Amino acid sequence: MLIYFWKLENLKQDIQEKQLTEKDKFIYTFISILFGVIGMELMILMPTENTNIWDLTSGLSNILIVALGILFAFKANGGAKGIDFLGKYFSISFVVSIRFLAILIPMFIGLILYYSYVFPDDQEIEATFLDTIPFLIWYIVMYWRIFKHIRDIKSS
């Protein structure tokens, strides 16, 4: 296994010669997605006047949930010996994400109601336990469902 970080021509040659293993493809996907998630979380976590421990908890948890979620999904597919992890992961996670969007919309409505009750118009909104933990649970359950569906396909 050789992961290229700079030599694109060598990577292209390996792809053309069908030398990339499932594990290689997983590593490229894992690193790419993780870089994206870390970049988004760093943008969100830029220090502001009202950044607190719950913002940090949410950001670090999001990175951890994505990393572990993808890793467990890869293992559920059989790891390095599995077949077509990327096809399964992206198609299943797309449908699961759409389904979980139906849960997320009422959660956001509840969050707006919570903010309007707890933080008056002139007060800055600060993250709390009550507006952090439900979304982290939602995220964990979404990745658990992706894992479960990939595992179901492998075992059938």
C-alpha positions as CSV (number, residue, x, y, z in Angstrom):
1,M,0.0,0.0,0.0
2,L,1.4,3.3,-1.1
3,I,-0.5,6.5,-0.5
4,Y,0.6,9.4,-2.7
5,F,0.5,12.8,-1.3
6,W,2.2,14.6,-4.1
7,K,3.0,12.4,-7.1
8,L,-0.2,12.5,-9.1
9,E,1.3,10.8,-12.2
10,N,2.1,7.7,-10.1
11,L,-1.4,7.7,-8.6
12,K,-3.0,8.0,-12.1
13,Q,-0.8,5.1,-13.3
14,D,-1.9,3.0,-10.3
15,I,-5.5,3.8,-11.0
16,Q,-5.2,2.9,-14.7
17,E,-3.4,-0.3,-13.9
18,K,-6.1,-1.1,-11.3
19,Q,-3.5,-1.2,-8.5
20,L,-5.6,0.7,-5.9
21,T,-7.0,-1.7,-3.2
22,E,-10.2,-1.2,-1.2
23,K,-8.0,-0.1,1.7
24,D,-6.2,2.5,-0.5
25,K,-9.5,3.9,-1.7
26,F,-10.8,4.0,1.8
27,I,-7.7,5.9,3.1
28,Y,-8.0,8.5,0.3
29,T,-11.7,8.9,1.1
30,F,-11.2,9.0,4.8
31,I,-8.5,11.6,4.6
32,S,-10.4,13.7,2.1
33,I,-13.6,13.7,4.1
34,L,-11.7,14.3,7.4
35,F,-9.9,17.3,5.9
36,G,-13.2,18.7,4.9
37,V,-14.8,18.2,8.3
38,I,-11.8,19.6,10.1
39,G,-11.8,22.6,7.8
40,M,-15.5,23.3,8.4
41,E,-15.2,22.9,12.2
42,L,-12.1,25.2,12.3
43,M,-14.1,27.9,10.5
44,I,-17.0,27.5,12.9
45,L,-14.8,27.4,15.9
46,M,-12.9,30.6,15.2
47,P,-12.9,32.4,18.5
48,T,-15.6,34.9,19.0
49,E,-16.9,36.7,22.1
50,N,-19.4,34.0,22.9
51,T,-17.4,30.8,22.0
52,N,-17.7,28.4,24.9
53,I,-17.0,24.8,25.9
54,W,-20.1,23.6,24.2
55,D,-18.9,25.0,20.9
56,L,-15.6,23.2,21.3
57,T,-17.4,20.0,22.4
58,S,-19.6,20.1,19.3
59,G,-16.7,20.8,16.9
60,L,-14.4,18.1,18.3
61,S,-17.3,15.6,18.6
62,N,-18.3,16.2,15.0
63,I,-14.8,15.4,13.8
64,L,-14.7,12.3,16.0
65,I,-18.1,11.1,14.9
66,V,-17.3,11.4,11.2
67,A,-13.9,9.7,11.6
68,L,-15.3,6.8,13.7
69,G,-18.4,6.6,11.6
70,I,-16.5,6.1,8.3
71,L,-14.0,3.8,10.0
72,F,-16.8,1.5,11.4
73,A,-18.6,1.6,8.1
74,F,-15.4,0.4,6.4
75,K,-15.0,-2.4,8.9
76,A,-18.7,-3.3,8.5
77,N,-18.0,-3.8,4.8
78,G,-15.2,-6.2,5.5
79,G,-12.3,-3.8,5.9
80,A,-9.5,-4.3,3.4
81,K,-11.1,-7.5,2.1
82,G,-14.5,-5.9,1.5
83,I,-15.9,-5.1,-1.9
84,D,-16.9,-1.7,-3.3
85,F,-16.9,0.3,0.0
86,L,-17.1,3.6,-1.7
87,G,-20.1,2.7,-3.8
88,K,-21.9,1.4,-0.8
89,Y,-20.9,4.2,1.6
90,F,-21.8,7.1,-0.7
91,S,-25.1,5.7,-1.9
92,I,-26.3,4.5,1.5
93,S,-25.1,7.6,3.3
94,F,-26.9,9.7,0.7
95,V,-30.3,8.0,1.3
96,V,-29.8,7.8,5.1
97,S,-28.9,11.5,5.2
98,I,-32.0,12.4,3.3
99,R,-34.1,10.4,5.8
100,F,-32.3,12.1,8.7
101,L,-33.0,15.5,7.2
102,A,-36.6,14.8,8.0
103,I,-35.6,14.6,11.6
104,L,-33.3,17.5,11.5
105,I,-35.9,20.0,10.3
106,P,-38.1,19.7,13.4
107,M,-34.9,19.8,15.6
108,F,-34.0,23.1,14.0
109,I,-37.5,24.4,14.6
110,G,-37.2,23.4,18.2
111,L,-33.8,25.1,18.4
112,I,-35.3,28.3,17.1
113,L,-38.1,28.1,19.7
114,Y,-35.6,27.4,22.4
115,Y,-33.4,30.3,21.4
116,S,-36.3,32.7,21.3
117,Y,-37.4,31.7,24.8
118,V,-33.9,31.5,26.5
119,F,-32.1,34.3,24.8
120,P,-34.1,37.6,24.5
121,D,-33.7,39.7,21.3
122,D,-30.7,41.8,22.6
123,Q,-28.8,38.9,24.2
124,E,-26.1,37.0,22.3
125,I,-26.8,33.3,21.8
126,E,-24.4,30.9,23.4
127,A,-24.2,27.2,22.9
128,T,-25.5,25.1,25.8
129,F,-25.9,21.5,26.7
130,L,-29.5,21.6,25.5
131,D,-28.6,22.8,22.0
132,T,-25.5,20.7,21.5
133,I,-26.2,17.1,22.8
134,P,-29.4,16.5,20.7
135,F,-27.5,17.3,17.5
136,L,-24.6,15.1,18.5
137,I,-26.9,12.2,19.2
138,W,-28.6,12.8,15.8
139,Y,-25.2,12.6,14.1
140,I,-24.2,9.5,16.0
141,V,-27.4,7.7,15.2
142,M,-27.2,8.7,11.5
143,Y,-23.7,7.1,11.3
144,W,-24.9,4.1,13.2
145,R,-27.6,3.6,10.6
146,I,-25.1,3.9,7.7
147,F,-23.0,1.3,9.5
148,K,-26.0,-1.0,10.0
149,H,-27.1,-0.8,6.4
150,I,-23.6,-1.5,5.1
151,R,-23.3,-4.4,7.5
152,D,-26.6,-5.8,6.3
153,I,-25.5,-5.8,2.7
154,K,-22.2,-7.6,3.6
155,S,-24.0,-10.3,5.6
156,S,-26.6,-11.1,3.0
